[in-house]
Amino acid sequence: MAITVLAESNFIFEVVFNQEQAYYCEQIISLCEQGLIQLVIPAYCFVEPYEKLTRQEKDRAQLFRQLNIEINQLQRNSRYQSQLHQLETVTQLLANSTTVDQENFDSLCQRLLNTVTIIPLSSHILINIPLYRQNPYELSPQDAVVYCSVLSFLQTDTSSSRYIFLNKNTRDFFIPNIMRELDAHSCKLFSNFEHGYHHITSYLSPFAQED
């Protein structure tokens, strides 16, 4: 049976920012590139990281300016001259990190867009978003877009796949109504990329798994 893995924005964040479960996300992407699984990501999940990177760039630029002001003040005091290099290291890190994160995101996007299936942001998805903003779901606007995209794909996909939905948002997605809806489409929900990866490989040929 084919395996279709649906992922959301945090899957992309994990790799871009090299967070603790980035290795397993990379392995899942590799399985997709080898043609062993289908990886599906809502189009919106490529937009949300742009917003986060833009906010991060502004916040770090502001902090960078403020640190430079403080460094200039401290340079006037001979007592702190020997310690100023520590602050200068921090400011250099701030200056470089935004560029590195943006380059990582651009590189990942290029890689993903060559291999994954994108769920377009259709009118059908947009119409249903308000429903999932209300009780009993009460999803955030961002989560509602993602979930409606995932649900739309599950409702229209005609393949006989084993579906897996990977995310890190246990607070919002792990609610009874969503669990029932996903179960109705034979879709298993994981809030841990490592656990999701091991679940995926348990259905693959031993040759596709790690040594």
TIMI-78238 format. One line per field, with one value per residue: x, z, y of N, C-alpha, C in turn; residue number from 0. Coordinates in pm, 1 decimal, decimal comma. Each point is the difference from the previous one (the first is absolute). Layout:
! TIMI-78238
neast	X | ... .
nup	Z | ... .
nnorth	Y | ... .
caeast	X | ... .
caup	Z | ... .
canorth	Y | ... .
ceast	X | ... .
cup	Z | ... .
cnorth	Y | ... .
num	NUM | ... .
END
This chain:
! TIMI-78238
neast	84,6 | -38,4 | 100,1 | -98,1 | 101,2 | -89,8 | 56,8 | 30,7 | -22,5 | -32,9 | -44,1 | -39,7 | -61,5 | -35,1 | -12,3 | -74,2 | -53,8 | 12,2 | -130,4 | -42,7 | -108,4 | 90,6 | 79,7 | -105,6 | -13,2 | 132,0 | -10,0 | -104,0 | 65,6 | 103,4 | -87,6 | -46,1 | 122,8 | 2,3 | -113,4 | 42,7 | -20,4 | -124,0 | 65,2 | -97,3 | 9,1 | -84,8 | -48,5 | -97,9 | 43,3 | -1,8 | -117,7 | -47,6 | 93,7 | -48,4 | -121,7 | 31,3 | 58,6 | -106,1 | -86,1 | 61,8 | 2,5 | -123,5 | -36,0 | 69,9 | -51,6 | -115,6 | 11,4 | 35,5 | -93,8 | -84,1 | 45,6 | -4,3 | -118,5 | -34,4 | 44,2 | -55,8 | -100,8 | 5,0 | 19,0 | -81,4 | -28,1 | 118,6 | -87,3 | -74,0 | 112,5 | 48,1 | -121,0 | 29,2 | 105,1 | -45,0 | -25,6 | 119,4 | 31,6 | -73,8 | 45,9 | 117,4 | -31,0 | -49,7 | 108,8 | 68,0 | -65,1 | -43,2 | 119,7 | 56,6 | -90,2 | 14,1 | 130,6 | -10,5 | -84,5 | 73,6 | 106,6 | -62,1 | -47,0 | 118,0 | 53,1 | -83,6 | 9,3 | 116,8 | -49,2 | -49,7 | -114,4 | -39,6 | -60,3 | -59,3 | 8,0 | -93,5 | -102,9 | 1,3 | 131,5 | 3,2 | -96,3 | 77,2 | 89,4 | -103,8 | -39,7 | 126,8 | -47,3 | -111,8 | -79,2 | 45,6 | 30,6 | -45,7 | 29,2 | 128,1 | 2,4 | 125,8 | -35,9 | -98,2 | 85,8 | 93,3 | -84,0 | -59,1 | 126,1 | 38,5 | -108,5 | 20,5 | 127,4 | -25,1 | -83,1 | 102,5 | 94,4 | 33,3 | 119,3 | 47,4 | 14,2 | 108,1 | -87,8 | 94,1 | -49,2 | 109,5 | 3,7 | 20,3 | -122,7 | 42,4 | 19,0 | 15,7 | 89,0 | 50,5 | -110,2 | -101,6 | -52,3 | 117,5 | 19,6 | -129,4 | 15,8 | 115,2 | -52,5 | -99,9 | 116,6 | -0,6 | -4,6 | 125,2 | -26,0 | 110,5 | 38,5 | 66,0 | 92,9 | 68,7 | -107,5 | -32,1 | 127,8 | 9,7 | -113,7 | 48,4 | 120,2 | -89,8 | -50,1 | 124,2 | 53,9 | 55,8 | 1,3 | -120,9 | 19,7 | 28,7 | 131,9 .
nup	0,0 | -81,0 | 28,0 | 48,9 | 6,7 | 83,6 | -33,6 | 109,8 | 33,3 | 113,1 | -95,1 | -64,8 | 105,3 | 23,6 | -133,2 | -26,5 | 121,5 | -68,5 | 25,7 | 120,1 | -76,3 | -34,1 | 66,8 | 78,6 | 1,8 | 12,0 | 88,9 | 47,5 | -11,1 | 52,9 | 84,8 | 5,7 | 11,4 | 81,5 | 13,1 | 127,1 | 12,1 | 20,8 | -17,3 | 82,0 | -50,8 | 85,5 | -103,8 | 90,5 | 14,0 | -126,7 | 31,7 | 92,3 | -49,2 | -116,0 | 54,0 | 41,6 | -116,4 | -53,1 | 86,1 | -20,6 | -129,8 | 11,3 | 72,5 | -81,1 | -103,4 | 64,5 | 32,2 | -126,8 | -36,9 | 84,2 | -38,5 | -123,7 | 35,0 | 61,4 | -107,1 | -76,8 | 84,1 | -6,1 | -128,2 | 52,3 | 49,7 | 41,2 | 99,1 | -109,6 | -30,4 | 99,9 | 33,2 | -68,4 | -18,8 | 124,1 | 24,6 | -46,9 | 68,7 | 99,8 | -17,4 | -14,0 | 106,3 | 59,9 | -40,0 | 35,6 | 115,2 | -17,7 | -46,2 | 98,7 | 86,7 | -60,5 | -0,9 | 125,9 | 22,9 | -68,1 | 58,3 | 118,2 | -25,0 | -52,9 | 106,6 | 84,3 | -62,9 | 3,0 | 121,8 | 74,1 | 49,3 | -68,7 | 115,9 | -113,5 | 21,4 | -6,1 | -77,3 | -29,7 | 3,9 | -70,6 | -68,4 | 18,8 | -20,6 | -21,2 | -59,9 | -36,9 | -15,0 | -11,1 | 104,0 | 17,6 | -118,8 | -25,8 | -125,6 | 8,8 | -52,3 | 46,7 | 117,8 | -4,8 | -52,2 | 86,5 | 103,0 | -43,2 | -17,8 | 117,2 | 58,7 | -70,7 | 27,7 | 128,0 | -13,4 | -66,4 | 82,7 | -115,1 | 49,2 | 0,6 | 63,8 | 69,5 | 63,5 | 4,0 | 106,3 | -39,0 | 128,9 | 54,0 | -47,0 | 110,0 | 36,7 | -129,7 | -59,5 | 118,5 | -71,3 | 74,0 | -33,1 | 17,3 | 113,4 | 23,3 | -40,2 | 63,8 | 105,6 | -30,3 | -12,1 | 104,3 | 66,8 | 23,0 | 116,5 | -31,7 | 125,3 | -47,9 | -59,6 | 110,9 | 79,2 | -67,9 | 3,4 | 125,4 | 14,1 | -71,9 | 55,3 | 99,6 | -93,4 | 1,8 | -114,9 | 58,0 | -132,2 | 31,8 | 101,4 | 110,8 | -19,7 .
nnorth	-120,1 | 98,4 | 80,8 | 74,2 | 83,7 | 49,0 | 114,3 | 72,3 | 124,6 | -60,5 | -79,9 | 109,0 | 56,2 | -125,3 | -5,9 | 106,6 | -17,9 | -114,3 | -17,9 | -39,1 | 12,2 | 91,8 | -81,9 | -19,7 | 131,4 | 13,0 | -97,2 | 65,2 | 115,3 | -62,2 | -52,7 | 125,0 | 49,8 | -105,9 | 68,6 | -8,3 | 129,2 | 42,5 | 114,0 | 40,0 | 123,5 | 58,9 | 66,3 | 16,7 | -123,7 | 41,1 | 53,2 | -81,3 | -82,6 | 48,6 | -13,0 | -122,4 | -27,0 | 58,7 | -57,5 | -115,8 | 30,4 | 47,1 | -108,0 | -77,6 | 66,0 | 0,8 | -129,7 | -22,5 | 87,5 | -60,9 | -118,2 | 46,7 | 50,7 | -114,8 | -65,1 | 90,6 | -15,6 | -132,8 | 25,4 | 84,6 | -120,2 | 36,8 | 2,0 | 23,3 | 62,6 | -71,4 | 43,5 | 106,7 | -78,2 | -28,1 | 127,8 | 26,5 | -110,7 | 47,2 | 121,6 | -61,1 | -74,7 | 106,6 | 62,8 | -110,7 | -13,7 | 123,0 | 31,6 | -67,1 | 47,1 | 118,1 | -18,8 | -44,3 | 101,5 | 87,3 | -55,1 | -0,1 | 121,7 | 29,7 | -57,4 | 59,3 | 115,5 | -60,7 | -22,4 | 98,5 | -45,7 | 106,9 | 26,9 | 32,9 | 130,6 | -92,5 | 37,0 | -129,4 | 10,4 | 111,8 | -58,7 | -106,3 | 94,8 | 83,7 | -112,3 | -7,5 | 123,3 | -72,7 | 3,3 | -124,7 | 51,6 | 121,5 | -30,8 | 26,9 | 123,3 | -1,5 | -51,5 | 88,2 | 86,9 | -35,1 | -2,2 | 111,1 | 37,2 | -47,8 | 48,6 | 110,3 | -14,4 | -28,2 | 100,1 | 47,5 | -42,3 | -53,6 | 23,4 | -121,7 | 113,3 | -19,7 | 77,0 | 92,3 | 62,6 | 66,9 | 28,1 | 117,7 | 11,0 | -57,8 | 124,9 | 25,5 | -76,0 | -24,8 | 20,8 | -43,0 | 117,3 | 56,1 | -63,4 | 25,4 | 126,2 | 4,6 | -56,0 | 83,0 | 64,0 | -84,0 | 112,9 | -35,9 | 56,5 | 68,7 | 21,3 | -104,5 | 74,7 | -19,5 | 8,4 | 110,4 | 36,0 | -39,4 | 65,1 | 99,1 | -5,1 | -8,5 | 81,4 | 45,0 | -29,6 | -106,6 | -7,5 | 51,0 | -85,8 | 66,1 | 0,9 .
caeast	-84,6 | 75,6 | -0,3 | -7,4 | 32,5 | -38,6 | 75,9 | -38,4 | 107,4 | 104,2 | 90,0 | 95,2 | 77,2 | 91,9 | 118,9 | 61,5 | 67,8 | 81,6 | -46,6 | 39,5 | -47,2 | 26,1 | 55,4 | -108,9 | -67,7 | 87,3 | -14,4 | -131,3 | 15,6 | 81,4 | -87,6 | -82,5 | 86,5 | 26,4 | -124,0 | -51,9 | -122,2 | -46,4 | -1,6 | -99,5 | 6,9 | -86,5 | 70,6 | 11,9 | 113,8 | 118,0 | -16,7 | 16,9 | 140,6 | 41,3 | -47,0 | 82,0 | 135,1 | -6,8 | -10,5 | 126,7 | 100,5 | -26,0 | 30,7 | 144,9 | 60,2 | -22,3 | 90,1 | 135,6 | 22,1 | 5,1 | 127,3 | 108,3 | -5,2 | 56,7 | 143,2 | 64,6 | 5,6 | 97,4 | 134,9 | 49,1 | 40,3 | 116,7 | -18,2 | -64,3 | 62,2 | 41,9 | -117,3 | -88,0 | -0,3 | -110,5 | -119,3 | 19,9 | -29,3 | -146,0 | -53,0 | 35,1 | -90,1 | -129,9 | 8,9 | 14,7 | -101,8 | -114,4 | 39,4 | 11,1 | -135,0 | -66,6 | 62,1 | -46,3 | -140,0 | -4,0 | 52,7 | -98,1 | -115,0 | 35,5 | 4,3 | -134,7 | -85,9 | 36,3 | -33,5 | -123,3 | -129,7 | -47,7 | -145,5 | -27,9 | -95,0 | -117,4 | -118,1 | -63,7 | 71,1 | -25,7 | -138,7 | -15,5 | 83,7 | -76,6 | -55,9 | 101,1 | 36,6 | -106,5 | -17,7 | 92,9 | 138,5 | 66,0 | 137,4 | 50,4 | -15,1 | 104,2 | -27,3 | -122,4 | 38,9 | 74,1 | -85,2 | -95,3 | 75,8 | 22,7 | -127,9 | -39,1 | 79,3 | -47,2 | -134,2 | 2,4 | 103,5 | -59,5 | 95,3 | -23,1 | 118,7 | 0,1 | 25,2 | 62,7 | 5,6 | 105,1 | 4,7 | 47,5 | -99,7 | -87,3 | -103,4 | -114,8 | -43,3 | -37,9 | -130,8 | -83,9 | -62,9 | 102,3 | 44,0 | -103,4 | 1,1 | 117,9 | -22,0 | -95,3 | 75,7 | 114,3 | 117,7 | 53,9 | 57,9 | 120,4 | 47,4 | 143,5 | 52,9 | 76,3 | -94,7 | -60,6 | 97,5 | 11,1 | -125,4 | 6,0 | 95,2 | -47,2 | -81,2 | 81,6 | 92,0 | 120,0 | 107,3 | -20,1 | 19,8 | 138,1 | 79,9 .
caup	0,0 | -7,6 | 120,3 | -25,0 | 120,5 | -4,1 | 98,6 | 5,9 | 5,6 | 96,4 | -68,2 | -71,0 | 102,6 | 65,6 | -84,1 | -23,7 | 120,6 | 49,9 | 134,7 | 55,2 | -79,4 | -141,2 | -66,4 | -41,4 | -111,1 | -115,7 | -43,3 | -65,1 | -131,5 | -79,8 | -41,6 | -108,8 | -115,9 | -52,3 | -54,0 | 90,3 | 60,2 | -53,0 | 101,3 | -40,4 | 86,3 | -45,1 | -55,5 | 103,8 | 86,4 | -56,9 | 21,1 | 142,7 | 35,8 | -45,2 | 100,3 | 120,6 | -27,8 | -8,4 | 138,2 | 66,5 | -51,4 | 60,4 | 143,3 | 18,9 | -42,5 | 110,0 | 108,8 | -48,1 | 15,6 | 142,3 | 53,4 | -48,0 | 81,6 | 131,7 | -17,5 | -15,9 | 133,3 | 81,9 | -51,1 | 61,4 | 137,0 | -10,4 | 86,9 | -71,1 | -130,2 | -21,5 | -10,3 | -107,5 | -112,7 | 19,0 | -57,6 | -144,2 | -54,9 | -2,6 | -106,5 | -127,7 | -13,2 | -39,5 | -136,7 | -93,5 | 15,0 | -86,9 | -136,1 | -5,1 | 5,9 | -127,6 | -99,6 | 28,2 | -42,4 | -147,0 | -47,4 | 31,8 | -88,9 | -131,0 | 11,4 | 19,6 | -115,2 | -103,8 | 37,8 | 76,5 | -55,1 | 65,4 | 6,2 | -31,0 | 87,7 | -85,4 | 57,0 | 88,2 | 127,6 | 62,5 | 47,2 | 119,8 | 110,9 | 115,2 | 77,0 | 91,3 | 95,6 | 98,8 | 89,6 | 102,1 | -49,2 | 48,3 | -47,9 | -39,3 | -145,4 | -70,1 | 11,2 | -74,5 | -141,5 | -17,2 | 18,2 | -111,4 | -116,3 | 19,5 | -10,9 | -140,5 | -72,1 | 38,7 | -56,4 | -147,0 | -49,7 | -44,7 | 15,9 | 115,3 | 81,5 | 146,1 | 21,1 | 125,3 | 12,4 | 93,7 | 47,0 | 138,5 | 69,7 | 74,6 | 73,1 | -83,0 | -90,3 | 71,7 | 63,8 | -45,2 | -131,2 | -103,8 | -0,1 | -65,6 | -142,8 | -59,8 | 4,0 | -105,6 | -125,5 | 24,9 | 14,8 | 135,5 | 38,5 | 82,9 | 42,9 | 19,6 | -129,9 | 16,4 | 7,7 | -131,5 | -90,3 | 30,4 | -42,1 | -146,4 | -42,4 | 40,4 | -109,9 | -119,3 | -12,5 | 85,2 | -76,2 | 1,7 | 135,1 | 39,8 | 39,5 .
canorth	120,1 | 125,2 | 82,7 | 143,6 | 75,2 | 141,2 | 76,8 | 141,3 | 99,9 | -35,2 | -93,0 | 85,7 | 70,9 | -93,7 | -15,0 | 131,0 | 45,9 | -111,5 | -29,6 | -129,7 | -113,7 | 30,2 | -119,6 | -89,5 | 67,7 | -18,9 | -139,8 | -12,0 | 63,1 | -92,2 | -110,4 | 54,1 | 16,8 | -133,7 | -53,6 | -102,4 | 53,8 | 127,7 | 104,7 | 100,1 | 117,3 | 110,1 | 115,7 | 102,6 | -31,1 | 63,2 | 143,5 | 28,8 | 23,2 | 132,9 | 95,8 | -17,7 | 48,6 | 145,9 | 49,9 | -30,1 | 93,3 | 130,7 | -7,3 | -12,0 | 126,4 | 94,5 | -39,4 | 29,1 | 144,4 | 33,2 | -49,8 | 87,0 | 121,7 | -32,0 | -25,2 | 130,9 | 61,4 | -72,7 | 24,8 | 123,2 | -34,5 | -88,0 | -115,9 | -110,5 | -20,0 | -139,4 | -87,8 | 45,1 | -94,2 | -93,9 | 62,3 | 12,2 | -132,9 | -12,8 | 84,5 | -62,3 | -114,5 | 54,2 | 50,5 | -112,2 | -104,1 | 27,8 | -37,4 | -146,0 | -56,7 | 26,4 | -87,2 | -136,0 | -10,3 | 2,1 | -128,3 | -104,3 | 19,1 | -51,5 | -146,2 | -52,9 | 26,9 | -96,4 | -137,7 | -21,0 | 38,6 | 121,1 | 16,9 | 141,1 | 69,2 | 13,6 | 64,5 | -98,6 | 6,0 | 129,9 | 3,1 | -83,0 | 46,2 | 50,8 | -111,4 | -54,0 | 104,8 | 2,8 | -113,0 | -49,1 | -5,7 | 121,4 | 5,9 | 131,6 | 16,7 | -73,7 | -143,4 | -29,0 | -8,9 | -125,6 | -116,4 | -5,2 | -46,4 | -144,0 | -68,6 | 6,0 | -100,7 | -133,1 | -19,9 | -7,6 | -90,9 | -127,0 | -109,9 | -89,2 | 26,1 | 8,5 | 142,3 | 41,5 | 145,7 | 36,8 | 138,9 | 12,4 | 81,2 | -92,1 | 73,7 | 32,3 | -106,0 | -121,2 | 13,6 | -112,9 | 17,5 | -13,3 | -140,2 | -80,7 | 31,0 | -62,4 | -145,7 | -33,4 | -5,6 | -90,1 | 84,7 | -4,6 | 129,0 | -4,7 | 131,7 | -14,7 | -40,5 | -123,6 | -110,7 | -12,5 | -61,9 | -143,4 | -61,4 | -9,2 | -101,7 | -133,0 | -53,1 | -7,4 | -113,3 | 15,9 | 63,9 | 144,6 | 49,2 | 27,4 | -116,1 .
ceast	87,9 | -13,1 | 0,9 | 18,3 | -36,6 | 74,0 | -41,7 | 121,9 | 113,6 | 99,3 | 109,0 | 87,6 | 108,3 | 130,2 | 73,1 | 82,4 | 81,2 | -33,8 | 18,5 | -45,3 | 22,2 | 50,1 | -111,9 | -82,3 | 80,9 | -13,6 | -132,3 | 4,9 | 77,9 | -82,7 | -89,5 | 82,1 | 34,4 | -125,1 | -64,2 | -128,2 | -42,0 | -4,7 | -88,0 | 2,4 | -94,6 | 82,5 | 23,5 | 123,5 | 132,5 | -5,5 | 30,1 | 146,7 | 53,7 | -38,8 | 86,9 | 140,9 | 3,2 | -7,0 | 132,7 | 108,8 | -17,1 | 38,5 | 151,0 | 72,0 | -13,8 | 93,7 | 144,6 | 33,1 | 15,0 | 130,9 | 116,9 | 5,0 | 66,2 | 150,2 | 76,2 | 10,8 | 107,7 | 143,4 | 62,2 | 51,0 | 112,6 | -14,4 | -50,8 | 67,4 | 31,7 | -118,3 | -89,1 | -6,0 | -113,0 | -128,2 | 12,1 | -26,2 | -150,2 | -58,8 | 31,0 | -90,2 | -137,7 | 0,0 | 1,0 | -119,1 | -119,3 | 29,7 | 5,8 | -137,9 | -73,6 | 56,6 | -44,1 | -143,2 | -10,5 | 46,1 | -100,0 | -121,2 | 28,2 | -0,7 | -140,0 | -87,1 | 31,5 | -52,0 | -138,5 | -123,3 | -50,6 | -152,2 | -30,2 | -104,0 | -123,6 | -113,6 | -72,4 | 64,2 | -32,5 | -140,9 | -15,4 | 79,5 | -81,4 | -58,7 | 98,3 | 58,8 | -97,9 | 6,8 | -61,1 | 146,5 | 83,6 | 148,4 | 39,7 | -19,4 | 101,4 | -27,0 | -124,2 | 29,3 | 69,2 | -93,0 | -102,5 | 68,6 | 21,9 | -129,1 | -48,6 | 75,5 | -51,0 | -134,9 | 1,4 | 103,7 | -61,2 | 95,7 | -35,9 | 121,3 | -25,9 | 42,6 | 57,4 | 8,8 | 99,6 | -10,8 | 53,9 | -98,5 | -99,7 | -116,1 | -126,3 | -50,3 | -45,4 | -126,7 | -93,0 | -58,3 | 100,0 | 48,4 | -101,1 | 0,6 | 119,1 | -13,8 | -94,0 | 67,4 | 125,4 | 131,1 | 43,8 | 76,0 | 120,7 | 42,3 | 150,5 | 58,0 | 81,9 | -93,0 | -66,8 | 92,2 | 9,5 | -128,1 | -0,7 | 89,5 | -43,1 | -84,4 | 78,8 | 84,7 | 119,7 | 113,8 | -11,7 | 25,5 | 146,4 | 70,6 | 7,0 .
cup	0,0 | 130,8 | -40,5 | 132,1 | -21,3 | 111,1 | -5,7 | 25,2 | 94,1 | -56,0 | -73,1 | 98,8 | 60,3 | -78,4 | -16,1 | 119,4 | 67,4 | 145,1 | 33,0 | -82,6 | -150,1 | -76,0 | -55,3 | -111,9 | -128,4 | -54,9 | -73,4 | -140,0 | -92,9 | -49,9 | -115,0 | -127,6 | -64,7 | -60,1 | 87,1 | 69,8 | -80,4 | 115,8 | -51,0 | 100,2 | -53,7 | -50,6 | 106,7 | 86,6 | -57,3 | 17,3 | 145,3 | 40,7 | -46,8 | 103,1 | 125,9 | -20,8 | -8,4 | 139,0 | 73,5 | -44,1 | 63,1 | 147,6 | 23,7 | -42,1 | 109,4 | 116,8 | -35,9 | 18,6 | 146,7 | 62,8 | -43,6 | 77,9 | 134,8 | -8,5 | -13,1 | 133,2 | 86,1 | -45,2 | 60,1 | 142,0 | -7,5 | 82,2 | -77,7 | -132,1 | -28,6 | -20,4 | -120,0 | -116,7 | 12,0 | -59,9 | -151,5 | -70,5 | -12,9 | -114,7 | -137,4 | -27,6 | -45,1 | -146,1 | -101,6 | 0,7 | -92,0 | -143,5 | -15,3 | -0,5 | -132,4 | -110,5 | 18,9 | -48,7 | -151,9 | -57,7 | 24,0 | -91,4 | -138,1 | -0,9 | 9,0 | -124,0 | -117,2 | 28,8 | 61,6 | -81,0 | 80,3 | -3,0 | -27,6 | 94,3 | -82,8 | 70,9 | 95,6 | 138,5 | 73,2 | 58,0 | 132,9 | 120,7 | 119,0 | 87,2 | 104,8 | 93,0 | 115,9 | 90,6 | -80,3 | -44,4 | 54,9 | -37,0 | -26,4 | -150,7 | -78,9 | 1,9 | -78,2 | -149,3 | -26,4 | 8,3 | -112,6 | -127,2 | 7,7 | -21,1 | -145,1 | -81,4 | 30,1 | -63,0 | -150,5 | -55,5 | -32,3 | 13,1 | 122,2 | 91,6 | 147,9 | 30,8 | 138,6 | -0,7 | 110,0 | 37,5 | 142,2 | 86,2 | 73,7 | 65,0 | -83,1 | -82,9 | 72,5 | 81,9 | -61,1 | -140,8 | -113,8 | -8,5 | -71,5 | -151,1 | -70,1 | -3,5 | -112,1 | -136,0 | 15,0 | 8,9 | 145,9 | 29,0 | 91,5 | 35,0 | 24,8 | -130,9 | 7,9 | 2,6 | -134,9 | -98,6 | 24,3 | -38,4 | -151,6 | -43,1 | 40,7 | -109,2 | -129,7 | -1,6 | 90,3 | -74,2 | 1,3 | 135,8 | 26,4 | 32,2 | 151,7 .
cnorth	124,8 | 78,3 | 146,3 | 73,4 | 146,2 | 74,1 | 146,1 | 87,8 | -39,4 | -100,5 | 78,2 | 76,0 | -89,1 | -11,2 | 133,0 | 44,7 | -110,7 | -34,0 | -148,4 | -120,4 | 20,1 | -122,7 | -87,6 | 62,5 | -16,4 | -141,4 | -21,5 | 62,2 | -92,6 | -118,3 | 42,9 | 11,4 | -133,9 | -65,0 | -105,7 | 43,7 | 123,0 | 98,7 | 112,7 | 115,3 | 107,5 | 118,1 | 107,1 | -21,3 | 49,7 | 151,5 | 36,2 | 17,0 | 134,2 | 105,7 | -7,0 | 55,0 | 153,3 | 61,9 | -18,6 | 97,9 | 138,0 | 1,4 | -3,5 | 128,0 | 105,9 | -30,7 | 31,3 | 147,8 | 38,0 | -47,0 | 86,9 | 131,1 | -24,7 | -24,2 | 131,6 | 73,2 | -64,9 | 24,6 | 125,2 | -23,9 | -102,8 | -127,5 | -122,5 | -36,2 | -147,3 | -94,5 | 33,3 | -98,0 | -101,5 | 55,4 | 13,4 | -132,7 | -20,6 | 82,5 | -58,8 | -119,9 | 46,2 | 44,7 | -114,7 | -94,4 | 20,0 | -41,2 | -151,2 | -64,6 | 19,7 | -89,2 | -144,4 | -20,0 | -3,8 | -132,8 | -112,3 | 10,7 | -57,9 | -152,0 | -58,7 | 17,4 | -92,7 | -140,2 | -17,9 | 36,1 | 119,1 | 3,5 | 147,2 | 58,7 | 34,6 | 73,1 | -94,8 | 2,3 | 129,1 | 8,5 | -72,9 | 47,5 | 52,2 | -110,8 | -49,6 | 104,9 | 2,8 | -123,4 | -117,1 | -1,4 | 115,2 | 3,4 | 145,1 | 15,1 | -82,0 | -150,9 | -39,6 | -13,0 | -133,6 | -120,4 | -13,6 | -48,6 | -150,4 | -77,7 | -2,3 | -104,6 | -140,5 | -31,9 | -23,8 | -96,6 | -136,1 | -117,6 | -83,6 | 9,0 | -23,1 | 142,6 | 26,5 | 152,1 | 35,1 | 147,7 | 1,3 | 75,6 | -89,4 | 73,0 | 17,8 | -118,6 | -126,6 | 23,1 | -105,1 | 15,8 | -17,4 | -143,9 | -88,7 | 24,2 | -64,5 | -151,9 | -44,6 | -10,3 | -87,0 | 77,3 | 2,2 | 128,7 | -20,5 | 141,8 | -0,5 | -53,9 | -128,5 | -120,3 | -22,8 | -69,2 | -150,5 | -74,4 | -19,4 | -116,0 | -140,9 | -64,4 | -15,6 | -127,5 | 22,9 | 69,6 | 151,2 | 59,8 | 23,2 | -130,1 | -7,0 .
num	0 | 1 | 2 | 3 | 4 | 5 | 6 | 7 | 8 | 9 | 10 | 11 | 12 | 13 | 14 | 15 | 16 | 17 | 18 | 19 | 20 | 21 | 22 | 23 | 24 | 25 | 26 | 27 | 28 | 29 | 30 | 31 | 32 | 33 | 34 | 35 | 36 | 37 | 38 | 39 | 40 | 41 | 42 | 43 | 44 | 45 | 46 | 47 | 48 | 49 | 50 | 51 | 52 | 53 | 54 | 55 | 56 | 57 | 58 | 59 | 60 | 61 | 62 | 63 | 64 | 65 | 66 | 67 | 68 | 69 | 70 | 71 | 72 | 73 | 74 | 75 | 76 | 77 | 78 | 79 | 80 | 81 | 82 | 83 | 84 | 85 | 86 | 87 | 88 | 89 | 90 | 91 | 92 | 93 | 94 | 95 | 96 | 97 | 98 | 99 | 100 | 101 | 102 | 103 | 104 | 105 | 106 | 107 | 108 | 109 | 110 | 111 | 112 | 113 | 114 | 115 | 116 | 117 | 118 | 119 | 120 | 121 | 122 | 123 | 124 | 125 | 126 | 127 | 128 | 129 | 130 | 131 | 132 | 133 | 134 | 135 | 136 | 137 | 138 | 139 | 140 | 141 | 142 | 143 | 144 | 145 | 146 | 147 | 148 | 149 | 150 | 151 | 152 | 153 | 154 | 155 | 156 | 157 | 158 | 159 | 160 | 161 | 162 | 163 | 164 | 165 | 166 | 167 | 168 | 169 | 170 | 171 | 172 | 173 | 174 | 175 | 176 | 177 | 178 | 179 | 180 | 181 | 182 | 183 | 184 | 185 | 186 | 187 | 188 | 189 | 190 | 191 | 192 | 193 | 194 | 195 | 196 | 197 | 198 | 199 | 200 | 201 | 202 | 203 | 204 | 205 | 206 | 207 | 208 | 209 | 210 .
END
